[in-house]
Amino acid sequence: AAPAGAVAFSVKHTEGVRVDVLFRGRAEPEAVPGASTRWPLDEGTVLRFSMSRPSSEVNDNKVTVSFYAEGGKPINQAGVFLTGVGISLDVDADQDGVVEKNSPNKASWAWGPEGHGAILLVSCDKEFP
């Protein structure tokens, strides 16, 4: 997706976003610092975005990629707005009839009359195209 003539890129992002740069043949990603650092634009380079917390509003995080020509001349920019969604499965983990968000038994399961925990069955097949 880089423009013609681009040989390098830099990435800026808001505080709630983590951006990793992965290069072909490299097992470990390099985290992109908050300040703008230029990276060579090589085939097989991948930017991986992740968020550490849910957003407080829609599109409250952003990643901007700037592209540069030979000699460091800016060519163009591409940006994406991100919204982090928090998902939590709340269950009656201690089987007392009350669904609790922070039940200590939520992370474990024990069989029997004095047991705790929940069994979750998820249907991941595609029933409707």
Solvent accessible surface area in square Angstrom, and as a share of the most:
residue,aa,sasa,rsa
1,A,155,1.20
2,A,42,0.33
3,P,37,0.23
4,A,103,0.80
5,G,56,0.54
6,A,17,0.13
7,V,65,0.38
8,A,17,0.13
9,F,4,0.02
10,S,3,0.02
11,V,0,0.00
12,K,114,0.48
13,H,40,0.18
14,T,51,0.30
15,E,155,0.69
16,G,4,0.04
17,V,7,0.04
18,R,123,0.45
19,V,1,0.01
20,D,6,0.03
21,V,0,0.00
22,L,41,0.21
23,F,34,0.14
24,R,167,0.61
25,G,86,0.83
26,R,120,0.44
27,A,97,0.75
28,E,132,0.59
29,P,38,0.24
30,E,62,0.28
31,A,54,0.42
32,V,8,0.05
33,P,64,0.40
34,G,58,0.55
35,A,74,0.58
36,S,55,0.36
37,T,54,0.31
38,R,128,0.47
39,W,25,0.09
40,P,72,0.45
41,L,56,0.28
42,D,79,0.41
43,E,150,0.67
44,G,34,0.33
45,T,31,0.18
46,V,82,0.47
47,L,51,0.25
48,R,113,0.41
49,F,72,0.30
50,S,53,0.34
51,M,53,0.24
52,S,98,0.63
53,R,128,0.47
54,P,81,0.51
55,S,25,0.16
56,S,109,0.70
57,E,119,0.53
58,V,114,0.65
59,N,79,0.41
60,D,50,0.26
61,N,14,0.07
62,K,75,0.32
63,V,1,0.01
64,T,25,0.14
65,V,17,0.10
66,S,13,0.09
67,F,21,0.09
68,Y,21,0.08
69,A,23,0.18
70,E,139,0.63
71,G,86,0.82
72,G,24,0.23
73,K,140,0.59
74,P,94,0.59
75,I,65,0.33
76,N,91,0.46
77,Q,119,0.53
78,A,53,0.41
79,G,55,0.53
80,V,57,0.33
81,F,117,0.49
82,L,35,0.18
83,T,55,0.32
84,G,15,0.14
85,V,118,0.68
86,G,50,0.48
87,I,160,0.81
88,S,64,0.41
89,L,91,0.45
90,D,57,0.30
91,V,29,0.17
92,D,42,0.22
93,A,1,0.00
94,D,50,0.26
95,Q,107,0.48
96,D,84,0.44
97,G,68,0.65
98,V,83,0.48
99,V,95,0.54
100,E,62,0.28
101,K,131,0.56
102,N,135,0.69
103,S,9,0.06
104,P,125,0.79
105,N,39,0.20
106,K,77,0.32
107,A,106,0.82
108,S,59,0.38
109,W,117,0.41
110,A,40,0.31
111,W,206,0.72
112,G,34,0.33
113,P,140,0.88
114,E,164,0.74
115,G,9,0.09
116,H,42,0.19
117,G,4,0.04
118,A,53,0.41
119,I,125,0.63
120,L,107,0.53
121,L,159,0.79
122,V,100,0.58
123,S,86,0.55
124,C,118,0.71
125,D,95,0.49
126,K,165,0.70
127,E,117,0.53
128,F,167,0.70
129,P,160,1.01
